[in-house]
Amino acid sequence: MALKGNLRDFTITQLLNLINVAQKTGTLLIDGPNEKVFVSFREGKLAFAQYGHEDNSLVTVLYRANKLTAPQYKIIKERAGKMSDKELGLLLINANYVSQHEIIVSLQNHFISIINRLFTWVEGNFHFENNLLPPDDRITVRVSLENIIIDGVRRLHEWEQLQDEIPSLDMALKFTERPGANLKNVNLSVEEWRVVSFINPRNTIRQIANTVKMNELEIRRIVYGLLQAGLIEVVRPLMTAPLVRPVRLPSVGANREEQKSLIYRIISRIRNL
């Protein structure tokens, strides 16, 4: 019997459990509301994944994993031409850009991140093509599904909680009126700074997420943390308009005093708009 249906009736967790237990080989194709996802398995283990038309090339995956610098990425991207991922991977290893282990781990993390996004999908038609695998020129991996399933269930519970706390991404954010005490122990991550730099009553959370290239779980997680810290509050957007650009981000390794100073400057700038 063919494995097909809709995620309303058969969740990603159930699908992965079935593929794992039955040790199936083939590709799961999911047609979601906005994107199509392809996830390939070999004997019940994750082998490959592709999210819509996103750039899934090896050089892009390595760049996003911080294994290549921006200049290296640009040069390799231009010179790679029609070279396959396997050919490029061998070339990068021989040129001492990356190790084989770094390539495998980067691809594993990338493919797992695609599956993690699927745990928040509640609708989408799917079917499983037995014995269908990616082209031979693509690099595949072998990742057990047990930990992916456990982590995915945890993420799903987190997603449900964050949806309750932040039900709409079409609201805006602003800094609280008296943030001084809240800045006493401020120490934001790079991802948090990327969001903080765009906080403005004219920018919706969705606009910020699209600009900093975060999915809905990631942006909700950061916004929730900033709300809990008392730094920001949710407000109705002032108007529908292009995103207001941010002030500069702190340099890598900026100390706590510099971070505080920059937050105060961001707040001051926004209040004077």
N, C-alpha and C positions, 0 to 999 in steps of 0.2 A: 504493500500500500504506500502511495506517495506521501511524503511528509510535506504538507502544505496547509495553509490556513491564514488566520489573522491574529495579530498580537493581542487583540481584545480577548481572545479565547485561549491563547497559548502563549505564555510569556517567554521572554528571552531566557530567564532562569530555567524554565521547563525545557526549552529547546536545547540549551547547552547541556543540561543533565542527560537528556536523551542521547545526544550525540556522544557524550562522554561514556555513558554506560554501554551503548551499542557499538562503541569504537568505530564510528562511521567515517568513511572517506568520501569527500566531495565538497561542494560549495553551497552555503546557505545564502540565498538571495532575498533581501528584504526591500520592499518598495514602500518607503515611508511617506509621510505627508509632503516632505520637502526634498528628500534625498533618497538615493538608492545605495544600499550597502551590500558588499560581497565579502563573505568570510569563508575561507577555505580551511578544511580540516583533513588531517591524515591519521587514520587509525585512532580517532577520538581526540587528537591533540590539535591545538591551533597551529596553523601553518602560514596563513596570509590573510590580510584584510585590506579592503579598499572602501573609503567613504566617498561616495559620489564622484565628483570630478576633481577632488582635491589632488594636489601634486603629491604623488606617492613614490617619487623616484628616490633612489638611494641617497643621492647627494643632498636632496632637500631634507630627508629624514635625519641625516647626520648633522646638517646645519641646525635644525630645530633642537637636536639633542646636545648642541654646543660642542660638537666634535670637530667642527670646521668654523673658521672665522668668516666674517662677511666677505672680505676680499678673496679668501680661498674658495668660498662657495661660488662667487661670481665667476672666477676664472675657470673653475672646474665645470660649472654649468655651461659656459660658452664653448669649452673645448671638448666636452664629452660627446656632443653631437648625438648620433644615433647609437652610441655605445650602450650595450645592455648593462643591467645592474651587476650581473656576475662579472662581466669584463671590467667594469669600472671599479668594483670592489677589489678585484685582484690588483688592478693598477694602483689604487690608493694604498693598499697594504704594502706593495713592493716599493712605493715611494715614501713609506713611513709617515703617511698622513694619519692613518688610524690602524688599529690592530684588527684581526679577525674577530676577536672577542668583542670589541667595541661595536663593530658592525652588527653582530648578532644581537647583542643586548639592546642597541638602539632600535633595531627592527622589532624585536620582541615588545619593547615598551610602546612603540608606535602602534602596533597591531592591537595590543591589549587596550590602549587608550580608545581605539575605535569601538571595541566591544563594550567598554565601560559607558560610552555614550548611549549605546542601545538599551541599557537597563532603564533609562528614563522614557523610552518610547512606549506608548500605550496603544498605538494603532499602527498598522502597516501590514500589507499582505506579504507572505513569505512562502518560499518553497525550497526544497533541498534537492540539488542535482547530484545524484550519486556518481562518484568517481571523477567529477569535474574538478580539476586543479588549475592553478595559475599557469601561465606560459613558462616554458623551461628556462627562459632567460631571466626570470625574477628569482630573487633569493627568498627562500622559505625558511621557516623556523619550526621548532617542535616545543610547544608549551602546554603543560598539563592544564586542564580546565578546572580542576578542583579549587585552586586558590583564586582563580578568576571569578568563579561563581560565588565563593564566600565574600570576596571583596565587593563584587557587584551587588549582592544583597545588602551589604552594609551601606553602599553608596545609595541604593534605592531608598533605604530608611532615612538617610540623611537628606536626600532629595525631597521626600515627602514632608519632612520637618521644615526644610527651608522654603518650600512652597507655601506652607502655612504662615511662616514668618514674613515672607516677601511674596505675596500672591501675584503681583503684577510687575513686569519689567518696564512698563510704560509710565511709571512714576519717576520723579527726579529725586535728587539728593542735595542737601545743603549742610554746611557745617553748623553745629550747635552754636548758640549765642555766646556761651561762656565756656570755651573748651580748655582753658588754662590748666585746670586740675587734671584733665584727662590726658594732657600732653606730658605729664610728669615722667612717665615711664615709656614714652613712645619709642618704638623700634620697629618700623614697618619693613616688610619684605619688598623685593623688587616688584612682585606682582601687585601688592597692595599699593605701592607708590604709583604704578601705572594707572590704577583706578582713581586714587586720591587726586591725581593731577587733573582729572577731568570733572571732578565734582563741581556742579554748578546747577542752580535751579532751572536752567534752560536745557540741560542735557538729561535725557532719559537714561535709565539704567540700561535699556536695550541698546541705545546709541553707544554708550560707553563700552558695553560688551563687544559690539561689532567692531568698534575702533581698535580695541586692545586685543582682539581676536581671542576672546574667552567664550566658552560655551555657557549655557544657562546655569549649570551646577557650579562652575568656577566663579562666575560673577556673583551669584547668590551667596556663596560661601564667604567671599571677601566682604561684600556689603553687610552681611550678618555680623561678621566680626567687628567691623567698624561701628555698627549700630550698638553692639554689646559694649564696646569700649566708650560709648557716649560721645564719639567724635562727630557723628553725622545724624541726620534724621531724614525721613522720607517725606517728600512734599509733592504736590501736583506741579507738573512742569509749567513754567511761565508762558511758554509758547512753543509751537512746532517750528523748529528752525534747524539749520545746519549746526553740527556739533561745535560748541565753543572750544577753541584750542586751549591746551594746558600751558601752565608755566613750566619751566625746566624741571627735570627730575634731579634728585640729589645724585652726586657722583657715587660710584661703587665704593663701599666702605665708609660712607659719610657717617660722622659720629652723631650721637643722640642730640646734641645741642644744635648741630646744623639741620637735622631733620625737623626739630621743633621750630627753628627759625623759618624754614621753608614752608611748613604748614601754616604758620602765622601769616606769612606773605601771601600764600594762596587764599586764605580766608579773607584777608584784607582786600585783595584784588577783586574777589567775587562780590564782596559787600559794596564795593564802589562802582559796580557795573550799573 
